[in-house]
Amino acid sequence: MSRYSPSRDPAAKRIFVLFSGDAMRAKNDPPVFQRWSWGPFFPGHCLFVSDPSLYLDPNMGLAWYSGTKDFDPLQVVARKLEVIGRQLGLPAAQFYFYGSSGGGFAAIRMLTFMPDSAAISINPQTRIAEYHSKAVELYTEKCFGIRDRTKAEQKYPRRLSLIENADILRNRRIILIQNKIDKHHYEGHYKPFCAALGVGNDHSPGSTPIHRILFSHEGGHRKAESSEVFEEAMAMVTGGSL
């Protein structure tokens, strides 16, 4: 399911595709569209995508858009976007995938299906099995029939780990945005992913094709990126460096 938001620049020839993180099922039922109120601030049109796997269990708030053993939703999203691109005369390079946490994981994994597009990912998990949450076991059991997270990753490595896809992500257009105070993601996800990509883990927004923006916010993982960080990333999009 998806939701559309108009641009602050109606003439902009870009589409931002936004993926959600934890849906917090105690408060929300699917479809869940996070950051939908941010739509007017993107320099392009926005399409918000809800994770269909959330319908499989009333307690599941995070499924990383990685689907089940029989179905990968990002393949479907990619096909739909290709249709939209043809209808609007937009090349794949004008699609920008955006998300934080589990949505950041999905934004980057989309590049395995649409290699000419770009991803902007904030504090993402880069290996689902390394995430320090019981949400992992709920997801792997409900969607893959495997309770053990390590065994699930071993059986479905490219579906559950961006690091396993590093060989095809090294030359993709990516902005990695990481809060250094979010120690779990900074040390356990961001740094290993940079190493797998063969890039440094320093603050390097001008490094292509993989830019890194580091910031510090006491809110940790649950705090959204600051307006300054958001504007920096959007300036890279509009300035042509991404």
Secondary structure, DSSP 8 states (H G I E B T S, - for coil): -EEEE--SSTT---EEEEE-----TTT--SS--TTGGGGGGSSSEEEEE--GGGGG-TT----TT--BTTB-HHHHHHHHHHHHHHHHT--GGGEEEEEETHHHHHHHHGGGT-TTSEEEEES--SBGGG-SSTHHHHHHHHHHS---HHHHHHHSHHHHBSGGGHHHHTTSEEEEEEETT-HHHIIIIIHHHHHHHT---S-BTT-SSEEEEEE--TTGGGS---HHHHHHHHHHHHTT--
